[in-house]
Amino acid sequence: MSAEQRAHIEALLRAGLSNLEIHRRTGAARTTVARHRRRLGLPGYHTTPDSPNCRHGHPFPLNLGSSENGHLICLECRRRRQREQAARAYVPAQPDVAAIERTVAGDPPARLTPRERHAAIHRLDRWGLSAAVIAERVRCSKRTVHRARAAA
Ligand SMILES: [Zn+2]
């Protein structure tokens, strides 16, 4: 380990970060970080409400909150976790092809998503129909037709 790596780890330790977070930022093993912590005489890392930040470096008390169970948690960590979970769970909604076909044929279903409506308008638009005719077929306003054209 080079001198500047050692200095970097020391600086992060003195900034109040956990062994885990320093390991993530520098790539040094957690046992190595723990050895430097002992050498510097710093106490082991435990997150308390009085800590300057959470173990991932988010400042307290700005990010200090409590869970539904009453446990103290870092709100920024929870936000990131929720964002990651939402990104993993996201499935883009696919437009219903049958609904678009029916709409183009002039028999739109009772419920049509904006994406399906726009797809139907674009199809009719390619046939060169006027906005008024398209609006009647899709059962939307002329304004919606103009907006769909502008969005294309
Ligand atoms: Zn955090």
Residues whose N, C-alpha, C, O or C-beta is under 5 A from the ligand:
A	BS01	ZN	C54 H56 H58 C74 E76 C77
